[in-house]
Amino acid sequence: MADTLIQNADLVLTMDDMRRAVPSGDVLMRDGRIVAVGPDLPATGCTVVNAAGCLVTPGLVNTHHHLYQTMTRAVPAGQDAALFGWLQALYPIWSAMRPDDFFVSAQVGMAELLLSGCTTTSDHLYLYPNGARLEDTIHAAQEIGMRFHPTRGAMSIGESAGGLPPDGLVEREADILEDMIRVIYGFHDPRPGSMCRVGVAPCSPFSVSRELMRDTALLARDKGVMMHTHLAENDEDIAYSLEKFGMRPGQYAEDLGWTGPDVWHAHCVKLDAEEISLFARTQTGVAHCPCSNCRLASGIAPVRAMRDARVPVGLGVDGSASNDAGNLMAEARQTLLLQRLAYGAGAMSPGEALEIATLGGAQVLGREDCGALAPGKCADVVIWDMGDVNAAGNWDPAAILLAGPTLARDVFVNGQQVVAEGRITTLDQRALARRQNLQMRALQERA
């Protein structure tokens, strides 16, 4: 395979150890890895991609998603509800989904992410109605060409036992643990450059038991995989934790073994100073989901305080039924705006928000091989066209979050071009959208 040289970009933002910004820069890729970054790299024997007039960045990293929810965007029921009411409105619809719905929804969500410059995504799949399995999403990722961190989620405490989900969507805990082992052995690849790393992810403190949380942590550490769940998402979440467990979510997580560099929690909107200190001390990661938090009126997460304390923070689009989009560049901009709204105009720079979206997300997912453009890193590279009207007049291309595109021109994952001139190369995205809409209408009739 010929080397690929991205040539003559107006600016390359590396996110490397020195946070270099390289004007008139090139990026050389070979066998799925970055070989060199700098000006005037030799082009002999290379496939050359002209990046004149463009900004080049590492691929963005999405640390929290529910890909199946792209089938249920903008559902009228629950549009104006907070978290618990929204979930209760959507659970009956999701219970009618079938395996092919999960596959197609995952591909739609991944296509949307890739078009926004995201090259690595996690997914939190915690319900499996009608024979659905985690590999429905894994096969979708393999086909579209995205670097994937699927997590085997679960719900085990239904309404009749004091939980939030309907009884028909929960599973026996012994079956959950058995299937976690199955998918780890079947699909987890821990090697550097891996395209698929499996994690385990009980859904939330209000849908699983203490025992399952504890047993999952023991299983994850025995198998060497990461752990993920929702935590401290809104005031209802805090109230539930205090009432049911007699403690705040951070203490609950610590007591059950859910802190450490192999753990990341979604949302964490309501973490207090003590919990932030705990996460910093243990290097427990956070997936910040600003658009979903706004949509559900959950609040503004204290990202500034987390970053100052050195808590690992990445970004997540969250589910496409609570966002209702999957554009990670838009999440980075929203992060910047919300932190300034909450803490002042100097609270966060465009560069820091972009760093959270790239290097920060890679750190949260335990990917030392991703998130930066440097020799030896995975060749996950995004080219942003700064020559169109959305960036016209921009004095500082590095501040793309202030003035620039939210859709990528070209995207490379593991050195393979998966987006070219703003279109997915690995499948027909319009045909995929038509397929999803047909299945959505069938789901409407069943639900």
Sequence and secondary structure as in RCSB ss.txt:
>XXXX:A:sequence
MADTLIQNADLVLTMDDMRRAVPSGDVLMRDGRIVAVGPDLPATGCTVVNAAGCLVTPGLVNTHHHLYQTMTRAV
PAGQDAALFGWLQALYPIWSAMRPDDFFVSAQVGMAELLLSGCTTTSDHLYLYPNGARLEDTIHAAQEIGMRFHP
TRGAMSIGESAGGLPPDGLVEREADILEDMIRVIYGFHDPRPGSMCRVGVAPCSPFSVSRELMRDTALLARDKGV
MMHTHLAENDEDIAYSLEKFGMRPGQYAEDLGWTGPDVWHAHCVKLDAEEISLFARTQTGVAHCPCSNCRLASGI
APVRAMRDARVPVGLGVDGSASNDAGNLMAEARQTLLLQRLAYGAGAMSPGEALEIATLGGAQVLGREDCGALAP
GKCADVVIWDMGDVNAAGNWDPAAILLAGPTLARDVFVNGQQVVAEGRITTLDQRALARRQNLQMRALQERA
>XXXX:A:secstr
  EEEEEEEEEEE  STT  EEEEEEEEEETTEEEEEESS   TTEEEEE TTEEEEE EEE    GGGGGGTT 
STTTT  HHHHHHHHHHHHTT  HHHHHHHHHHHHHHHHHTTEEEEEEEE   GGG  THHHHHHHHHHT EEEE
EEEE    GGGT SS GGG   HHHHHHHHHHHHHHH   STT SB  EEEE  TTTS HHHHHHHHHHHHHHT 
 EEEEES SHHHHHHHHHHHSS HHHHHHHTT  STTEEEEE TT  HHHHHHHHHHT EEEE HHHHHHTT   
  HHHHHHHT  EEE    TTSS    HHHHHHHHHHHHHHHH TTS  HHHHHHIIIIIHHHHTT TTSSS ST
TSB  EEEEE SSTTTTT S GGGTTTSS SS SEEEETTEEEEETTEESSS HHHHHHHHHHHHHHHHHH 
